[in-house]
Amino acid sequence: MRPIELLRTDITTVEADAVVNAANSSLLGGGGVDGAIHRRGGPEILAACRELRRTDWPDGLPAGEAVATTAGRLPARWVIHTVGPVFSEREDRSAVLASSYRRSLEVAGALGASSVVFPAISAGVYGWPAAGAARIAVDTVAASPYEGRVSFALFSDEMLDEFRAALRGAGDRTR
């Protein structure tokens, strides 16, 4: 299994070729990771997102899809925006969450990014339970053909613990 680095840090401070934004479908900023990336990255990110909405994604970016923009003032070259699904107890949206990670890595590979840092997609205001979010993230990244370095910048000790547990169990799930 590929090495995966876990960091208890603010994603907007991590140096990487690509930083993944847990965006909303509007691509125009919001709360949580999305708001922090837009605030710290500056107006260049918002301008690039507005252009994407004007051209490629007039109805917004669908859940499970990913697209790249400049990183503005972040210590990265690109921001890869992906929309994770809102958690539902009635409908299994695990495949959509996995697609957010997989598509982000595909975009990173197409850009030539040698390092990618992810947040815990959908595990904040979108309500995904931490253990399930961590398992899907780790398993999807581990199965990806992306050859660069992958890190997770996690916002709490609880989330860090869940990702550690997912990493420990990943070997058993991939055998």
Buried (B, 14 or more C-beta within 10 A) or exposed (E): BBEBEBBBBEBBBBEBBBBBBBBBBBBBBBEBBBEBBBEBBBEBBBEBBEEBBEEEBEEBBEBBBBBBBBBBBBEBBBBBBBBBBBBEEEEEBBEBBBBBBBBBBBBBBEBEBBBBBBBBBBBBBBEBEBBBBBBBBBBBBBBBEBEBBBBBBBBEEEBBBBBBBBBEBBEEEEE
